Amino acid sequence: MAVVGGSIAGSAFAAAAARLGAERVVVLERSPGRLEDRGVGICTHDDRFDELVRTGHLAADTRRHRLTVRRWVTRGPAGAGDGPDGRGRVLWDQPFPFHSHHWAGLWQSLRERTPEQVEYRLGSTVTAVGGDDGGAWAEEADGGRHPYDLVIGADGYRSVVRAAVCPQAAPEYAGYVCWRGSYDDALLAELPGGAAVWPEEECVTVCYRGGQVVIYRIPGLDPGRTQVNWVFYAPTPGWLRLDGPTSIPAGTLTDSGLDELRQLAERHLPPYWAGLVTLTPRERTFLQPVYDLATPRRTAGRLLIGGDAATVVRPHNTSGAVKAVQDAHAFEQAGRTAGSWSALLAAYDRERSSAGRELVELGRTLGRAQVTAAPDWSAMDGPAMTAWWQHQLTGGGGFGGHALGRTGPPS
């Protein structure tokens, strides 16, 4: 088998294929080097993480940072009411049973559990795939075309494999962006009050008209270190050109782009959180347009897609990494019970296509409620926030991801 893409989804699918008994599994990763620096912070719901440990996909000692509460805050009128520490007016303290991870740490945990027979080929760019019910092939940039029993597309939201499985499916722009950043939390000492005014188990969501900022700590790359991680949802910058799915990588933002971010933070956030965002070094700041994608199917012939190649879910769901590993789990479970390739692919498609579409729809609902059609935050309090949140989950939920094996809305 071949797996196109070697990040979180690709590593999970490669391990699943090897556990199913595949004699040869090749991971074709276009990046020429190691992947530790990809991405920043991600979260997993406690229950979903425990399921993935029980089913063998993650190690119990995977490095993570415990979160227990999500504090929703907003800026007081004209900056008044931001409190003596400048953290803003509290709207709601929401129970938040999650752990945070550095992307690289979670990827490394998956990578270390990949059986030895899996071959990783770095610097292998797949330019085309194809096949039928009898087999599949992948063509690389050097022109070589190689046959496989199955080609799995775990190659992200610009997937080459998806273009062959569902040529009509493409990510749709949600109408806003997220600026992102991370850095060692030792830098918080530069803020008034330092790190002490922000409890380590607290995820903070700062709400403003037109967007929000989600801020939490994650494990650093070095044991014993902790990083600040933030995601700043905001209107589309006037200079951003969306000719196709894209992002502005870390370290490449212009001085004017960074100045726009600083102005956004100072205009809309309480002083402490504005200072936290603007402390971020250029090389740790990047911008991602927000997209949606739900493919009508996940298989064609001997081609299969998973992770962001199959569904792109807005980050509001806090389910992206879980979704990717659950895709691999569903593939493995189908392989254990199916008597043929066609039965395996049909079972995987049936379970994960419906789950993916439901997560995408929840992401859209959360995006409308929290960004594009958010309430008047100045009028919200604890009871109003509780009712507002429950309304978002009506009809299926899935915040943090669904339990393994669930294929429809909860009863």
Disulfide bonds with the S-S distance in Angstrom:
none
